[in-house]
């Protein structure tokens, strides 16, 4: 048999899927040997560029478990491009993935299905490229695994190795809400004629009026830097500080429309430029991207001292 064979029990999901647990690789020795050797950390920065990934290429559907399909991209280059010091980031945060197409075989060969939430810390040296993530999950479809917990442990081990930091995995998804939490700025009567590159000059705030509010727009669109395919998202800007000019914020967000950058990088750029131009006392930025290939991503960045998102949920477009 492939995979785990020690127990004939059917997979069972954790009793409380809301609890995030960090799992080590202890007890995973019975998994198939990794088919591909992972590059050392010293070589990743020189060879793992978006152009080296499977993006935009025709690839074969994986027929066996293969963690070598995961493609890491160093964060440091894009951060340097917007003036961020990777060793002294001005934010905390994570990249939260929702996986809708997770399947494997139990020890008797019967297919099992689940959904899962994966959380990659923004302090990880590498992000996980989305198409490679999808291909990796597909490689599990014909793999026999003793239990759902054994599968979760393997996901944690493989994804943590790819990102270079502990990744959290739980079965289940956040609740679905009908409308974003906050005040939408999409109905503002403004003319817009700039769709890229992002124009931070549009951002302004009134230092004479300090507020605490959450502003939301569903008009964020950017493009994949390799394939040019559109990425659609609803973005939330929650802050306390000088009141942000809403028309300027909307124009700024729409100026990403023809911009080519990965999801995580767009959110870090938004956080950095809103911080610099509007000088909030504290700030949270989260973009909830629509699904592609059974995955959606939700990068969240916040000022130091904020423990987590004000609310974790999925939207109707997800």
C-alpha positions as CSV (number, residue, x, y, z in Angstrom):
1,X,0.0,0.0,0.0
2,X,1.0,3.6,-0.5
3,X,1.2,6.0,2.5
4,X,0.2,5.1,6.0
5,X,-0.9,1.5,6.7
6,X,-0.7,1.2,10.4
7,X,-4.3,1.7,11.2
8,X,-7.5,0.6,9.3
9,X,-9.6,3.3,10.9
10,X,-11.6,5.7,8.8
11,X,-10.5,9.3,8.7
12,X,-12.1,11.5,11.3
13,X,-12.0,15.3,11.5
14,X,-10.8,17.0,14.7
15,X,-13.6,17.6,17.2
16,X,-12.9,21.3,17.3
17,X,-11.8,22.5,13.8
18,X,-11.5,26.1,15.1
19,X,-8.4,25.3,17.1
20,X,-5.1,25.9,15.2
21,X,-2.4,23.5,16.1
22,X,1.3,23.4,15.1
23,X,2.5,19.9,14.4
24,X,6.0,18.6,14.1
25,X,7.1,15.9,11.6
26,X,7.4,13.3,14.4
27,X,5.7,10.0,13.4
28,X,5.6,10.7,9.6
29,X,8.4,8.3,8.6
30,X,6.0,5.8,6.9
31,X,5.0,8.3,4.2
32,X,6.4,7.7,0.7
33,X,9.9,9.1,0.2
34,X,9.9,12.6,-1.3
35,X,10.3,12.2,-5.1
36,X,12.2,15.4,-5.5
37,X,15.0,16.9,-3.5
38,X,14.2,20.4,-2.2
39,X,16.8,23.1,-3.0
40,X,18.8,24.4,0.0
41,X,17.9,27.8,1.4
42,X,21.2,29.2,-0.1
43,X,20.0,28.4,-3.6
44,X,16.3,29.3,-3.4
45,X,16.8,33.0,-3.9
46,X,18.7,32.6,-7.1
47,X,16.5,30.0,-8.8
48,X,13.0,30.5,-7.5
49,X,11.6,33.4,-9.4
50,X,8.0,33.5,-10.7
51,X,9.2,32.7,-14.2
52,X,10.7,29.4,-12.9
53,X,7.3,28.2,-11.6
54,X,4.6,26.2,-13.3
55,X,2.5,29.4,-13.8
56,X,1.5,29.8,-17.4
57,X,2.8,26.4,-18.4
58,X,1.0,23.2,-19.4
59,X,1.7,20.7,-16.7
60,X,0.7,17.0,-16.3
61,X,-1.8,16.1,-13.6
62,X,0.1,14.6,-10.8
63,X,-0.6,10.9,-10.3
64,X,1.3,10.4,-7.0
65,X,2.1,12.3,-3.9
66,X,4.8,14.8,-4.6
67,X,5.8,17.6,-2.2
68,X,8.4,18.7,-4.7
69,X,5.6,20.3,-6.6
70,X,5.4,23.1,-4.1
71,X,7.2,26.2,-5.4
72,X,8.5,28.8,-2.9
73,X,9.2,32.4,-3.8
74,X,11.4,34.5,-1.6
75,X,9.6,37.5,-0.1
76,X,12.7,39.7,0.3
77,X,12.9,41.0,-3.3
78,X,9.4,42.4,-3.5
79,X,9.7,43.9,-0.1
80,X,12.9,45.6,-0.9
81,X,11.2,47.1,-3.9
82,X,8.8,49.0,-1.7
83,X,11.4,50.0,0.9
84,X,10.7,47.3,3.5
85,X,13.5,45.8,5.5
86,X,12.8,42.1,5.8
87,X,14.6,42.0,9.1
88,X,12.4,44.8,10.6
89,X,9.0,44.5,9.1
90,X,6.5,47.3,10.1
91,X,3.6,44.8,10.4
92,X,2.5,41.4,11.6
93,X,0.3,39.2,9.7
94,X,-0.4,36.0,7.7
95,X,-1.5,34.6,4.4
96,X,-4.7,32.6,5.0
97,X,-5.6,30.0,2.3
98,X,-9.0,28.3,2.0
99,X,-8.7,24.9,0.3
100,X,-12.0,23.6,-1.2
101,X,-10.7,20.6,-3.1
102,X,-8.8,18.3,-0.7
103,X,-9.1,14.6,-1.3
104,X,-7.2,11.4,-0.5
105,X,-7.8,7.6,-0.1
106,X,-8.2,5.9,3.2
107,X,-6.2,2.8,4.1
108,X,-8.8,0.6,2.3
109,X,-8.7,2.8,-0.9
110,X,-12.0,4.7,-0.3
111,X,-11.9,8.3,-1.4
112,X,-12.2,11.0,1.3
113,X,-12.9,14.7,0.9
114,X,-12.5,17.7,3.2
115,X,-12.0,21.5,3.2
116,X,-9.2,23.2,5.1
117,X,-7.7,26.5,6.2
118,X,-4.0,27.0,5.9
119,X,-2.2,29.9,7.6
120,X,1.3,31.0,6.5
121,X,3.0,33.6,8.7
122,X,4.2,36.8,6.9
123,X,7.5,36.4,8.7
124,X,8.2,33.3,6.7
125,X,11.1,33.9,4.2
126,X,9.1,32.5,1.4
127,X,5.5,32.6,0.1
128,X,3.9,29.6,-1.6
129,X,3.1,30.0,-5.2
130,X,-0.6,29.3,-5.8
131,X,-0.6,27.0,-8.8
132,X,2.1,24.8,-7.2
133,X,0.0,24.6,-4.1
134,X,-3.0,23.4,-6.2
135,X,-0.8,20.8,-8.0
136,X,0.6,19.6,-4.6
137,X,-2.9,19.1,-3.2
138,X,-4.0,17.2,-6.3
139,X,-1.0,14.9,-5.9
140,X,-2.7,13.6,-2.7
141,X,-5.8,12.4,-4.6
142,X,-4.6,8.8,-5.2
143,X,-2.5,8.5,-2.0
144,X,-3.6,6.1,0.8
145,X,-3.5,7.7,4.2
146,X,-4.4,6.2,7.6
147,X,-6.4,9.2,8.9
148,X,-7.3,12.8,8.5
149,X,-5.0,13.7,11.3
150,X,-2.1,11.9,9.5
151,X,-2.9,13.9,6.4
152,X,-3.0,17.2,8.4
153,X,0.4,16.5,9.9
154,X,1.8,15.8,6.4
155,X,0.4,19.1,5.1
156,X,1.9,21.0,8.0
157,X,5.3,19.4,7.4
158,X,5.4,19.9,3.7
159,X,4.0,23.5,3.7
160,X,6.3,24.5,6.6
161,X,9.3,23.2,4.7
162,X,8.3,25.2,1.6
163,X,7.6,28.5,3.4
164,X,10.6,28.1,5.8
165,X,8.4,28.7,8.9
166,X,5.7,26.9,10.9
167,X,2.5,26.7,8.9
168,X,-0.9,26.1,10.6
169,X,-3.5,23.7,9.1
170,X,-7.0,23.0,10.3
171,X,-10.0,21.3,8.7
172,X,-13.0,23.5,8.1
173,X,-13.5,27.0,6.8
174,X,-14.4,30.3,8.4
175,X,-18.1,31.3,8.3
176,X,-19.6,32.8,5.2
177,X,-21.1,36.4,5.5
178,X,-23.4,38.1,3.0
179,X,-21.7,41.5,3.2
180,X,-18.2,42.7,4.1
181,X,-17.8,44.1,7.6
182,X,-17.3,47.8,7.4
183,X,-18.5,50.8,5.3
184,X,-18.2,50.4,1.6
185,X,-16.7,53.2,-0.4
186,X,-17.6,51.8,-3.8
187,X,-20.7,53.9,-4.2
188,X,-18.8,57.2,-4.1
189,X,-19.5,59.4,-7.1
190,X,-16.0,59.9,-8.4
191,X,-14.4,59.9,-11.8
192,X,-11.4,57.5,-12.3
193,X,-8.9,57.4,-15.1
194,X,-5.8,55.8,-13.7
195,X,-5.5,52.0,-13.6
196,X,-1.8,51.5,-12.9
197,X,0.8,51.6,-11.7
198,X,-0.5,52.2,-8.1
199,X,-0.7,55.9,-7.3
200,X,0.1,56.5,-3.6
201,X,-0.3,60.3,-4.3
202,X,-4.1,59.8,-4.2
203,X,-3.9,59.0,-0.5
204,X,-4.6,61.7,2.0
205,X,-5.9,62.1,5.5
206,X,-7.3,65.0,7.7
207,X,-5.0,65.4,10.7
208,X,-7.7,67.5,12.4
209,X,-10.1,64.7,12.7
210,X,-9.2,61.4,14.3
211,X,-11.5,58.4,13.7
212,X,-11.7,54.7,14.1
213,X,-13.4,53.0,11.2
214,X,-13.3,50.2,8.6
215,X,-13.5,51.1,5.0
216,X,-14.2,48.4,2.4
217,X,-14.0,48.1,-1.4
218,X,-14.8,45.2,-3.7
219,X,-13.1,47.0,-6.6
220,X,-9.6,45.7,-6.0
221,X,-8.2,44.0,-9.1
222,X,-4.5,43.2,-9.9
223,X,-2.9,40.8,-12.3
224,X,-0.7,37.8,-11.9
225,X,2.9,38.9,-12.7
226,X,3.6,35.8,-14.9
227,X,0.3,34.9,-16.7
228,X,-1.4,38.3,-16.6
229,X,-4.6,36.7,-15.4
230,X,-6.8,38.9,-13.2
231,X,-7.0,38.6,-9.4
232,X,-10.2,39.9,-7.8
233,X,-10.6,40.9,-4.2
234,X,-12.5,42.8,-1.6
235,X,-10.1,44.8,0.6
236,X,-10.7,46.1,4.1
237,X,-8.8,49.0,5.6
238,X,-9.4,49.2,9.4
239,X,-7.6,52.0,11.3
240,X,-7.5,54.6,14.0
241,X,-6.0,57.9,13.1
242,X,-6.4,61.0,10.9
243,X,-9.6,60.5,8.8
244,X,-8.7,59.0,5.4
245,X,-10.0,60.8,2.3
246,X,-12.4,58.1,0.9
247,X,-12.4,59.3,-2.7
248,X,-8.6,59.3,-2.7
249,X,-8.5,55.8,-1.2
250,X,-10.9,54.5,-3.8
251,X,-8.9,56.0,-6.6
252,X,-5.8,54.5,-5.1
253,X,-7.2,51.0,-4.9
254,X,-8.5,51.1,-8.4
255,X,-5.0,52.2,-9.6
256,X,-4.0,48.5,-9.0
257,X,-6.3,47.4,-11.8
258,X,-3.5,46.9,-14.4
259,X,-0.7,46.3,-11.8
260,X,1.1,43.0,-11.9
261,X,2.1,41.6,-8.5
262,X,1.3,38.6,-6.3
263,X,-1.6,38.9,-3.8
264,X,0.6,39.0,-0.7
265,X,2.8,41.7,-2.2
266,X,-0.2,43.9,-3.2
267,X,-1.4,43.9,0.4
268,X,2.0,44.7,1.8
269,X,2.2,47.6,-0.7
270,X,-1.2,48.9,0.4
271,X,-0.3,48.7,4.1
272,X,3.0,50.4,3.5
273,X,1.6,53.3,1.4
274,X,-1.5,53.9,3.5
275,X,0.8,54.0,6.6
276,X,3.2,56.4,5.0
277,X,0.7,58.8,3.5
278,X,-2.1,58.8,6.1
279,X,-0.1,58.2,9.3
280,X,-2.7,56.1,11.2
281,X,-2.1,55.3,14.9
282,X,-2.7,51.7,13.9
283,X,-3.7,49.9,10.7
284,X,-5.1,46.6,9.4
285,X,-5.3,45.7,5.8
286,X,-6.9,42.4,4.5
287,X,-7.7,41.4,1.0
288,X,-10.1,38.5,0.4
289,X,-9.4,37.2,-3.1
290,X,-11.8,35.1,-5.1
291,X,-11.2,31.4,-5.7
292,X,-9.0,29.9,-8.4
293,X,-8.3,26.2,-8.8
294,X,-10.1,25.3,-5.6
295,X,-8.0,27.8,-3.5
296,X,-8.5,31.4,-2.3
297,X,-6.0,33.5,-0.4
298,X,-6.6,36.2,2.2
299,X,-3.4,38.1,3.1
300,X,-3.7,40.1,6.3
301,X,-1.2,42.7,7.6
302,X,-1.5,44.8,10.7
303,X,0.4,47.1,13.0
304,X,2.5,45.6,15.7
305,X,0.4,44.9,18.8
306,X,-2.7,43.6,17.0
307,X,-3.0,39.9,17.7
308,X,-5.3,38.9,14.8
309,X,-8.0,40.1,12.4
310,X,-11.0,41.8,13.9
311,X,-13.1,39.1,12.2
312,X,-12.2,36.0,10.2
313,X,-14.8,35.1,7.5
314,X,-15.4,34.3,3.9
315,X,-17.5,36.5,1.5
316,X,-20.1,35.5,-1.1
317,X,-17.6,35.9,-3.9
318,X,-15.4,33.3,-2.3
